[in-house]
Amino acid sequence: MNLVLLLSPILIPTVGALVLMMLDAFQKEDGGLAMPTALLHFTAAAMALALWQRGVPSDTSALHGFLAIDKTSLFLDATIALGGGIASLLAGGYLAEHKLDRGEYYPLIAFSTAGAMLLVSASDMLMLFLGLETMSLGVYAMTGFRRGSPRSAEASLKYFLLGSFAAALMLFGSALLYAVTGHTDYAGIAEVLHAAPANAAADAAAAIQVVTRSRISILAMLLIVIAMAFKVGAVPFHMWTPDAYEGAPTSTMAYMSSVVKAAAFGAFARVMLAVYGDAASAGSAAGWPAMLAWVAVATMTVGNLVALTQTSVKRMLAYSSIAHAGYVLLGVIAAPREGTGTTAYASVLFYLLAYTVSNMGAVGALILAGRRGAESVSYDDLAGYARRHPAAGFAMTLFLLSLTGVPPTVGFFAKFYVIRATLDAGYTALALIAVVNSAVSAYYYLGVLVKMYMRDPAPGAALASPMRSGYVTVAILTAAVFVVWMGVMPERWLDLAREAVGAATAAAPSAATAGGNAAP
């Protein structure tokens, strides 16, 4: 029962997906599974919070080191489940409106959510790969769910092929680590990598073994970084993102850009801090943070500059998702630094939750604006939309302002905390680049608002009008509550994130203090 309790946030969507498959098999008509799927996700989020409140059981020996059920994973589980629940509601409205409502979509969401939770809880390379593939396979299928659309099929195929390549890199990197350490668990790998043999200086064979192990571990780190950079959509591994987001059903785009990103970043931060958090690997001058700094700059800059040129709102949101990945990378880069680790890591968790609700809300507002046969995908489609439909226009405005980073929305504080942690860690240039990029992003986000409030539709053009869907309305209201609540009380939520990462940061080797136990 202790094991069931520990795994309950993961078991709820897993078992629920099997139940949904049975319900779909025996129901006479397609549809009707959106609300059960959403309730399933919200129940998983509630169970994660209940475990948090009750306290994680001290005896986790039943997990055998494969999973780390701690407050960090529970925070991410709640974020993932919240995003999955909102995505399920969006799917209930979107798929029904566009005559795509088939029952297999909802078990796919639930299985992908279970894989995402497994991914953020993994403390072993085998479980990391298992969670990654469980999450990804469902999303590949959801991307190509619009069967009659060549663009959807192309998007799914591109995502599958490139995703499989990234998974192979992850597996190869894990195999290399096992070859040089004899372990697949993060703690065992780190212990071997960071322990220099006492006789290495006198014994030539031992010295050669140390150098070989060090070089292979660096190669493994590069492979893992590349694989995870693909999953979070970081430049230059972002090529799949715009096509996959544009070709996928819009409800799938919401799930991919929020839940998948949160899970990938959660796993990325855990594996880098647990395995490569020592001084030699995470030193600011020659370690992986310096490498990721260039990736972060490229990701923010390319994402924002290309988003400026888009005429499709879906592609704009795709490139803005890439830019937001760059902002989150700043927190990951700052996390190994002594004195800033807890706050930087906490800012990553805060940003992931803030982006999940803000982006879900923005995509939901876009879904609301698109009736069947008149799906709003371009800036011109939304001309005059807010004047004709003030409530729907206000919803879109709220979420776009949050993505821009305008106070008092949660998006402002998410960027503020990440940039402040970057400054505290000594990366002043990175922080300035992030501020400039955030200012650039205001142009294309506010461009949508200008179209909605200050432009008239072209003569004869179809007028965008909201669909009638209770599911989409509830999803937007849920996201709006969190955007406002977290924006009004940001320090409270940041404190929760600090509490979530406190134990994990204390357990990880510090880049500034681990000099006596540095990797060879």
DAFEN-V676158 format. One record per helix or strand of 3 or more residues. SS is the DSSP state (2 for helix, 1 for strand). FROM is the first residue (numbers start at 0). TO is the last residue. If there is no record, write none. Layout:
{{SS & FROM & TO} {SS & FROM & TO}}
This chain:
{{2 & 1 & 25} {2 & 33 & 53} {2 & 60 & 62} {2 & 70 & 96} {2 & 103 & 120} {2 & 124 & 142} {2 & 149 & 180} {2 & 185 & 192} {2 & 203 & 231} {2 & 238 & 246} {2 & 249 & 274} {2 & 278 & 281} {2 & 287 & 307} {2 & 312 & 334} {2 & 340 & 367} {2 & 379 & 381} {2 & 384 & 387} {2 & 389 & 403} {2 & 409 & 423} {2 & 427 & 453} {2 & 469 & 487} {2 & 489 & 506} {2 & 513 & 516}}
